[in-house]
Amino acid sequence: MPRRSAALLEPRKSPVQARSAASMDAILEATIQVLLQVGKERLTTTKVALRAGVSVGTLYQYFPNKSALLQATLKRHLGEVTEAVELVCTEQKGGTLRQMATALVTAFLNTKMKDGKTSVALYSVSSDVDGAKILKEMQLRCDKAIVRMLATASDTLTTDRQLVATMIQGAMAGVSRRLLESGTPEKQLEPMRQELIVAMCAYLDACSARASGRARTGSR
């Protein structure tokens, strides 16, 4: 599918009043509902406006076309995941690496998969609306939050924090993608979350144990 111009995907305007914000929220919620009901091919702006209880003209005040509507819906979903990661990273400052890993994986997957059907549906439209660009922007925000959190760990982390953050994000993204492509994400969520926590804790243990290992070697 040809890549659309970025200008065609951007909302026409942002809501500045409570009423306008409510209308936009209703439109984005309706987009998800219509997407789940009829699929991305049969989704139209008219169907979304009808479900949202607004006129097509009101919808077009915010979104110039179907693709812009889908992109905004995807961006909101990924934004919620990013905000959950940023929040947990702030809350976990000063904790142990294991505590950080457990809380981070839990928050990420809980938010990402809180509605498995919606996550799967949005995943299916990602490539149509330049989802890779949105994801990259959100990953950069998460990366900064994770690095800041790791800097406060009560354990000694000897591996470069930037590299560790990249590995953590890669592992979480890989598991979430596997869940979305599994066909039964609700059934697999809990066991895969537990295994990912085990893997992340073991990885961070190894990163922090390297300092102790080198210190013991040097003292002989």
C-alpha positions as protocol buffer text, in pm:
chain_id: "A"
residue {
  index: 1
  type: MET
  ca { x: 0 y: 0 z: 0 }
}
residue {
  index: 2
  type: PRO
  ca { x: 149 y: 342 z: -99 }
}
residue {
  index: 3
  type: ARG
  ca { x: 252 y: 556 z: 192 }
}
residue {
  index: 4
  type: ARG
  ca { x: 13 y: 843 z: 243 }
}
residue {
  index: 5
  type: SER
  ca { x: 129 y: 1201 z: 279 }
}
residue {
  index: 6
  type: ALA
  ca { x: 183 y: 1291 z: 642 }
}
residue {
  index: 7
  type: ALA
  ca { x: -38 y: 1597 z: 591 }
}
residue {
  index: 8
  type: LEU
  ca { x: -333 y: 1374 z: 500 }
}
residue {
  index: 9
  type: LEU
  ca { x: -297 y: 1178 z: 823 }
}
residue {
  index: 10
  type: GLU
  ca { x: -278 y: 1471 z: 1063 }
}
residue {
  index: 11
  type: PRO
  ca { x: -594 y: 1586 z: 1245 }
}
residue {
  index: 12
  type: ARG
  ca { x: -732 y: 1914 z: 1108 }
}
residue {
  index: 13
  type: LYS
  ca { x: -741 y: 2070 z: 1454 }
}
residue {
  index: 14
  type: SER
  ca { x: -706 y: 1988 z: 1821 }
}
residue {
  index: 15
  type: PRO
  ca { x: -995 y: 2032 z: 2066 }
}
residue {
  index: 16
  type: VAL
  ca { x: -957 y: 2340 z: 2285 }
}
residue {
  index: 17
  type: GLN
  ca { x: -1281 y: 2324 z: 2483 }
}
residue {
  index: 18
  type: ALA
  ca { x: -1427 y: 2050 z: 2702 }
}
residue {
  index: 19
  type: ARG
  ca { x: -1715 y: 2000 z: 2461 }
}
residue {
  index: 20
  type: SER
  ca { x: -1479 y: 1964 z: 2166 }
}
residue {
  index: 21
  type: ALA
  ca { x: -1259 y: 1721 z: 2360 }
}
residue {
  index: 22
  type: ALA
  ca { x: -1566 y: 1514 z: 2444 }
}
residue {
  index: 23
  type: SER
  ca { x: -1664 y: 1503 z: 2078 }
}
residue {
  index: 24
  type: MET
  ca { x: -1319 y: 1387 z: 1976 }
}
residue {
  index: 25
  type: ASP
  ca { x: -1316 y: 1118 z: 2247 }
}
residue {
  index: 26
  type: ALA
  ca { x: -1658 y: 999 z: 2130 }
}
residue {
  index: 27
  type: ILE
  ca { x: -1532 y: 983 z: 1771 }
}
residue {
  index: 28
  type: LEU
  ca { x: -1221 y: 784 z: 1864 }
}
residue {
  index: 29
  type: GLU
  ca { x: -1423 y: 544 z: 2080 }
}
residue {
  index: 30
  type: ALA
  ca { x: -1671 y: 500 z: 1797 }
}
residue {
  index: 31
  type: THR
  ca { x: -1384 y: 429 z: 1559 }
}
residue {
  index: 32
  type: ILE
  ca { x: -1278 y: 134 z: 1773 }
}
residue {
  index: 33
  type: GLN
  ca { x: -1634 y: 6 z: 1799 }
}
residue {
  index: 34
  type: VAL
  ca { x: -1692 y: 23 z: 1423 }
}
residue {
  index: 35
  type: LEU
  ca { x: -1349 y: -127 z: 1355 }
}
residue {
  index: 36
  type: LEU
  ca { x: -1432 y: -424 z: 1577 }
}
residue {
  index: 37
  type: GLN
  ca { x: -1776 y: -462 z: 1425 }
}
residue {
  index: 38
  type: VAL
  ca { x: -1708 y: -438 z: 1051 }
}
residue {
  index: 39
  type: GLY
  ca { x: -1327 y: -441 z: 1009 }
}
residue {
  index: 40
  type: LYS
  ca { x: -1095 y: -182 z: 862 }
}
residue {
  index: 41
  type: GLU
  ca { x: -1202 y: -232 z: 499 }
}
residue {
  index: 42
  type: ARG
  ca { x: -1569 y: -158 z: 566 }
}
residue {
  index: 43
  type: LEU
  ca { x: -1511 y: 117 z: 821 }
}
residue {
  index: 44
  type: THR
  ca { x: -1621 y: 457 z: 691 }
}
residue {
  index: 45
  type: THR
  ca { x: -1630 y: 804 z: 838 }
}
residue {
  index: 46
  type: THR
  ca { x: -2009 y: 803 z: 800 }
}
residue {
  index: 47
  type: LYS
  ca { x: -2044 y: 487 z: 1010 }
}
residue {
  index: 48
  type: VAL
  ca { x: -1811 y: 629 z: 1274 }
}
residue {
  index: 49
  type: ALA
  ca { x: -1998 y: 960 z: 1291 }
}
residue {
  index: 50
  type: LEU
  ca { x: -2329 y: 777 z: 1327 }
}
residue {
  index: 51
  type: ARG
  ca { x: -2193 y: 559 z: 1608 }
}
residue {
  index: 52
  type: ALA
  ca { x: -2040 y: 862 z: 1782 }
}
residue {
  index: 53
  type: GLY
  ca { x: -2364 y: 1060 z: 1761 }
}
residue {
  index: 54
  type: VAL
  ca { x: -2208 y: 1348 z: 1570 }
}
residue {
  index: 55
  type: SER
  ca { x: -2254 y: 1480 z: 1219 }
}
residue {
  index: 56
  type: VAL
  ca { x: -2012 y: 1385 z: 944 }
}
residue {
  index: 57
  type: GLY
  ca { x: -1930 y: 1755 z: 923 }
}
residue {
  index: 58
  type: THR
  ca { x: -1825 y: 1759 z: 1288 }
}
residue {
  index: 59
  type: LEU
  ca { x: -1603 y: 1456 z: 1231 }
}
residue {
  index: 60
  type: TYR
  ca { x: -1439 y: 1625 z: 932 }
}
residue {
  index: 61
  type: GLN
  ca { x: -1359 y: 1928 z: 1147 }
}
residue {
  index: 62
  type: TYR
  ca { x: -1105 y: 1703 z: 1321 }
}
residue {
  index: 63
  type: PHE
  ca { x: -1016 y: 1430 z: 1073 }
}
residue {
  index: 64
  type: PRO
  ca { x: -985 y: 1485 z: 696 }
}
residue {
  index: 65
  type: ASN
  ca { x: -1028 y: 1118 z: 606 }
}
residue {
  index: 66
  type: LYS
  ca { x: -1055 y: 761 z: 728 }
}
residue {
  index: 67
  type: SER
  ca { x: -678 y: 712 z: 752 }
}
residue {
  index: 68
  type: ALA
  ca { x: -636 y: 1017 z: 975 }
}
residue {
  index: 69
  type: LEU
  ca { x: -911 y: 882 z: 1196 }
}
residue {
  index: 70
  type: LEU
  ca { x: -746 y: 542 z: 1229 }
}
residue {
  index: 71
  type: GLN
  ca { x: -406 y: 695 z: 1291 }
}
residue {
  index: 72
  type: ALA
  ca { x: -539 y: 913 z: 1573 }
}
residue {
  index: 73
  type: THR
  ca { x: -704 y: 610 z: 1731 }
}
residue {
  index: 74
  type: LEU
  ca { x: -379 y: 413 z: 1713 }
}
residue {
  index: 75
  type: LYS
  ca { x: -182 y: 708 z: 1850 }
}
residue {
  index: 76
  type: ARG
  ca { x: -414 y: 737 z: 2148 }
}
residue {
  index: 77
  type: HIS
  ca { x: -379 y: 365 z: 2222 }
}
residue {
  index: 78
  type: LEU
  ca { x: 1 y: 374 z: 2205 }
}
residue {
  index: 79
  type: GLY
  ca { x: 1 y: 696 z: 2406 }
}
residue {
  index: 80
  type: GLU
  ca { x: -184 y: 523 z: 2689 }
}
residue {
  index: 81
  type: VAL
  ca { x: 78 y: 248 z: 2695 }
}
residue {
  index: 82
  type: THR
  ca { x: 359 y: 504 z: 2695 }
}
residue {
  index: 83
  type: GLU
  ca { x: 202 y: 700 z: 2980 }
}
residue {
  index: 84
  type: ALA
  ca { x: 166 y: 379 z: 3183 }
}
residue {
  index: 85
  type: VAL
  ca { x: 537 y: 306 z: 3132 }
}
residue {
  index: 86
  type: GLU
  ca { x: 637 y: 661 z: 3227 }
}
residue {
  index: 87
  type: LEU
  ca { x: 422 y: 645 z: 3540 }
}
residue {
  index: 88
  type: VAL
  ca { x: 557 y: 312 z: 3663 }
}
residue {
  index: 89
  type: CYS
  ca { x: 914 y: 425 z: 3596 }
}
residue {
  index: 90
  type: THR
  ca { x: 856 y: 727 z: 3817 }
}
residue {
  index: 91
  type: GLU
  ca { x: 695 y: 515 z: 4089 }
}
residue {
  index: 92
  type: GLN
  ca { x: 978 y: 259 z: 4089 }
}
residue {
  index: 93
  type: LYS
  ca { x: 1267 y: 502 z: 4128 }
}
residue {
  index: 94
  type: GLY
  ca { x: 1499 y: 389 z: 4406 }
}
residue {
  index: 95
  type: GLY
  ca { x: 1382 y: 28 z: 4396 }
}
residue {
  index: 96
  type: THR
  ca { x: 1576 y: -285 z: 4312 }
}
residue {
  index: 97
  type: LEU
  ca { x: 1628 y: -394 z: 3954 }
}
residue {
  index: 98
  type: ARG
  ca { x: 1399 y: -693 z: 4008 }
}
residue {
  index: 99
  type: GLN
  ca { x: 1124 y: -470 z: 4144 }
}
residue {
  index: 100
  type: MET
  ca { x: 1165 y: -240 z: 3847 }
}
residue {
  index: 101
  type: ALA
  ca { x: 1146 y: -527 z: 3597 }
}
residue {
  index: 102
  type: THR
  ca { x: 838 y: -682 z: 3757 }
}
residue {
  index: 103
  type: ALA
  ca { x: 649 y: -354 z: 3779 }
}
residue {
  index: 104
  type: LEU
  ca { x: 748 y: -241 z: 3429 }
}
residue {
  index: 105
  type: VAL
  ca { x: 650 y: -565 z: 3253 }
}
residue {
  index: 106
  type: THR
  ca { x: 323 y: -579 z: 3445 }
}
residue {
  index: 107
  type: ALA
  ca { x: 226 y: -220 z: 3367 }
}
residue {
  index: 108
  type: PHE
  ca { x: 323 y: -248 z: 3001 }
}
residue {
  index: 109
  type: LEU
  ca { x: 135 y: -569 z: 2927 }
}
residue {
  index: 110
  type: ASN
  ca { x: -167 y: -480 z: 3142 }
}
residue {
  index: 111
  type: THR
  ca { x: -215 y: -156 z: 2950 }
}
residue {
  index: 112
  type: LYS
  ca { x: -125 y: -299 z: 2610 }
}
residue {
  index: 113
  type: MET
  ca { x: -358 y: -594 z: 2647 }
}
residue {
  index: 114
  type: LYS
  ca { x: -636 y: -451 z: 2867 }
}
residue {
  index: 115
  type: ASP
  ca { x: -867 y: -506 z: 2571 }
}
residue {
  index: 116
  type: GLY
  ca { x: -715 y: -778 z: 2358 }
}
residue {
  index: 117
  type: LYS
  ca { x: -960 y: -745 z: 2069 }
}
residue {
  index: 118
  type: THR
  ca { x: -900 y: -372 z: 2039 }
}
residue {
  index: 119
  type: SER
  ca { x: -523 y: -418 z: 2052 }
}
residue {
  index: 120
  type: VAL
  ca { x: -539 y: -682 z: 1778 }
}
residue {
  index: 121
  type: ALA
  ca { x: -762 y: -462 z: 1561 }
}
residue {
  index: 122
  type: LEU
  ca { x: -534 y: -160 z: 1594 }
}
residue {
  index: 123
  type: TYR
  ca { x: -229 y: -376 z: 1529 }
}
residue {
  index: 124
  type: SER
  ca { x: -390 y: -480 z: 1201 }
}
residue {
  index: 125
  type: VAL
  ca { x: -422 y: -119 z: 1079 }
}
residue {
  index: 126
  type: SER
  ca { x: -81 y: -1 z: 1198 }
}
residue {
  index: 127
  type: SER
  ca { x: 99 y: -52 z: 868 }
}
residue {
  index: 128
  type: ASP
  ca { x: -173 y: 139 z: 682 }
}
residue {
  index: 129
  type: VAL
  ca { x: -136 y: 460 z: 883 }
}
residue {
  index: 130
  type: ASP
  ca { x: 239 y: 497 z: 936 }
}
residue {
  index: 131
  type: GLY
  ca { x: 222 y: 315 z: 1267 }
}
residue {
  index: 132
  type: ALA
  ca { x: 598 y: 256 z: 1267 }
}
residue {
  index: 133
  type: LYS
  ca { x: 661 y: 630 z: 1299 }
}
residue {
  index: 134
  type: ILE
  ca { x: 418 y: 663 z: 1590 }
}
residue {
  index: 135
  type: LEU
  ca { x: 567 y: 360 z: 1761 }
}
residue {
  index: 136
  type: LYS
  ca { x: 918 y: 500 z: 1727 }
}
residue {
  index: 137
  type: GLU
  ca { x: 813 y: 828 z: 1891 }
}
residue {
  index: 138
  type: MET
  ca { x: 651 y: 641 z: 2180 }
}
residue {
  index: 139
  type: GLN
  ca { x: 951 y: 411 z: 2220 }
}
residue {
  index: 140
  type: LEU
  ca { x: 1181 y: 712 z: 2254 }
}
residue {
  index: 141
  type: ARG
  ca { x: 966 y: 843 z: 2539 }
}
residue {
  index: 142
  type: CYS
  ca { x: 965 y: 502 z: 2708 }
}
residue {
  index: 143
  type: ASP
  ca { x: 1339 y: 471 z: 2658 }
}
residue {
  index: 144
  type: LYS
  ca { x: 1407 y: 799 z: 2839 }
}
residue {
  index: 145
  type: ALA
  ca { x: 1177 y: 700 z: 3126 }
}
residue {
  index: 146
  type: ILE
  ca { x: 1340 y: 359 z: 3169 }
}
residue {
  index: 147
  type: VAL
  ca { x: 1692 y: 504 z: 3160 }
}
residue {
  index: 148
  type: ARG
  ca { x: 1600 y: 759 z: 3427 }
}
residue {
  index: 149
  type: MET
  ca { x: 1451 y: 485 z: 3644 }
}
residue {
  index: 150
  type: LEU
  ca { x: 1753 y: 256 z: 3607 }
}
residue {
  index: 151
  type: ALA
  ca { x: 1982 y: 540 z: 3713 }
}
residue {
  index: 152
  type: THR
  ca { x: 1821 y: 532 z: 4058 }
}
residue {
  index: 153
  type: ALA
  ca { x: 1837 y: 153 z: 4113 }
}
residue {
  index: 154
  type: SER
  ca { x: 1955 y: 40 z: 4457 }
}
residue {
  index: 155
  type: ASP
  ca { x: 2154 y: -236 z: 4283 }
}
residue {
  index: 156
  type: THR
  ca { x: 2476 y: -162 z: 4098 }
}
residue {
  index: 157
  type: LEU
  ca { x: 2403 y: -176 z: 3727 }
}
residue {
  index: 158
  type: THR
  ca { x: 2726 y: -205 z: 3530 }
}
residue {
  index: 159
  type: THR
  ca { x: 2588 y: -251 z: 3181 }
}
residue {
  index: 160
  type: ASP
  ca { x: 2516 y: 71 z: 2993 }
}
residue {
  index: 161
  type: ARG
  ca { x: 2170 y: 190 z: 3098 }
}
residue {
  index: 162
  type: GLN
  ca { x: 2077 y: 287 z: 2743 }
}
residue {
  index: 163
  type: LEU
  ca { x: 2157 y: -64 z: 2621 }
}
residue {
  index: 164
  type: VAL
  ca { x: 1961 y: -221 z: 2906 }
}
residue {
  index: 165
  type: ALA
  ca { x: 1659 y: -2 z: 2831 }
}
residue {
  index: 166
  type: THR
  ca { x: 1676 y: -103 z: 2465 }
}
residue {
  index: 167
  type: MET
  ca { x: 1688 y: -471 z: 2556 }
}
residue {
  index: 168
  type: ILE
  ca { x: 1395 y: -437 z: 2797 }
}
residue {
  index: 169
  type: GLN
  ca { x: 1182 y: -258 z: 2540 }
}
residue {
  index: 170
  type: GLY
  ca { x: 1275 y: -511 z: 2273 }
}
residue {
  index: 171
  type: ALA
  ca { x: 1172 y: -801 z: 2495 }
}
residue {
  index: 172
  type: MET
  ca { x: 841 y: -642 z: 2592 }
}
residue {
  index: 173
  type: ALA
  ca { x: 761 y: -548 z: 2233 }
}
residue {
  index: 174
  type: GLY
  ca { x: 843 y: -899 z: 2114 }
}
residue {
  index: 175
  type: VAL
  ca { x: 613 y: -1062 z: 2368 }
}
residue {
  index: 176
  type: SER
  ca { x: 329 y: -819 z: 2299 }
}
residue {
  index: 177
  type: ARG
  ca { x: 360 y: -879 z: 1925 }
}
residue {
  index: 178
  type: ARG
  ca { x: 351 y: -1254 z: 1981 }
}
residue {
  index: 179
  type: LEU
  ca { x: 36 y: -1212 z: 2189 }
}
residue {
  index: 180
  type: LEU
  ca { x: -132 y: -997 z: 1925 }
}
residue {
  index: 181
  type: GLU
  ca { x: -53 y: -1248 z: 1653 }
}
residue {
  index: 182
  type: SER
  ca { x: -149 y: -1554 z: 1860 }
}
residue {
  index: 183
  type: GLY
  ca { x: -523 y: -1543 z: 1802 }
}
residue {
  index: 184
  type: THR
  ca { x: -586 y: -1606 z: 2173 }
}
residue {
  index: 185
  type: PRO
  ca { x: -409 y: -1320 z: 2356 }
}
residue {
  index: 186
  type: GLU
  ca { x: -637 y: -1337 z: 2661 }
}
residue {
  index: 187
  type: LYS
  ca { x: -542 y: -1699 z: 2732 }
}
residue {
  index: 188
  type: GLN
  ca { x: -170 y: -1650 z: 2681 }
}
residue {
  index: 189
  type: LEU
  ca { x: -130 y: -1314 z: 2856 }
}
residue {
  index: 190
  type: GLU
  ca { x: -72 y: -1434 z: 3212 }
}
residue {
  index: 191
  type: PRO
  ca { x: 174 y: -1719 z: 3145 }
}
residue {
  index: 192
  type: MET
  ca { x: 374 y: -1507 z: 2899 }
}
residue {
  index: 193
  type: ARG
  ca { x: 381 y: -1217 z: 3143 }
}
residue {
  index: 194
  type: GLN
  ca { x: 520 y: -1439 z: 3417 }
}
residue {
  index: 195
  type: GLU
  ca { x: 785 y: -1584 z: 3186 }
}
residue {
  index: 196
  type: LEU
  ca { x: 885 y: -1238 z: 3065 }
}
residue {
  index: 197
  type: ILE
  ca { x: 926 y: -1121 z: 3424 }
}
residue {
  index: 198
  type: VAL
  ca { x: 1150 y: -1421 z: 3496 }
}
residue {
  index: 199
  type: ALA
  ca { x: 1357 y: -1348 z: 3185 }
}
residue {
  index: 200
  type: MET
  ca { x: 1390 y: -976 z: 3263 }
}
residue {
  index: 201
  type: CYS
  ca { x: 1487 y: -1039 z: 3626 }
}
residue {
  index: 202
  type: ALA
  ca { x: 1751 y: -1291 z: 3517 }
}
residue {
  index: 203
  type: TYR
  ca { x: 1887 y: -1046 z: 3260 }
}
residue {
  index: 204
  type: LEU
  ca { x: 1910 y: -763 z: 3513 }
}
residue {
  index: 205
  type: ASP
  ca { x: 2067 y: -996 z: 3769 }
}
residue {
  index: 206
  type: ALA
  ca { x: 2336 y: -1074 z: 3514 }
}
residue {
  index: 207
  type: CYS
  ca { x: 2389 y: -706 z: 3440 }
}
residue {
  index: 208
  type: SER
  ca { x: 2436 y: -623 z: 3806 }
}
residue {
  index: 209
  type: ALA
  ca { x: 2637 y: -939 z: 3888 }
}
residue {
  index: 210
  type: ARG
  ca { x: 2909 y: -844 z: 3641 }
}
residue {
  index: 211
  type: ALA
  ca { x: 3038 y: -577 z: 3880 }
}
residue {
  index: 212
  type: SER
  ca { x: 3064 y: -825 z: 4165 }
}
residue {
  index: 213
  type: GLY
  ca { x: 3237 y: -1079 z: 3943 }
}
residue {
  index: 214
  type: ARG
  ca { x: 3498 y: -832 z: 3826 }
}
residue {
  index: 215
  type: ALA
  ca { x: 3553 y: -705 z: 4179 }
}
residue {
  index: 216
  type: ARG
  ca { x: 3619 y: -1058 z: 4309 }
}
residue {
  index: 217
  type: THR
  ca { x: 3856 y: -1131 z: 4020 }
}
residue {
  index: 218
  type: GLY
  ca { x: 4049 y: -811 z: 4078 }
}
residue {
  index: 219
  type: SER
  ca { x: 4095 y: -874 z: 4450 }
}
residue {
  index: 220
  type: ARG
  ca { x: 4271 y: -1210 z: 4400 }
}
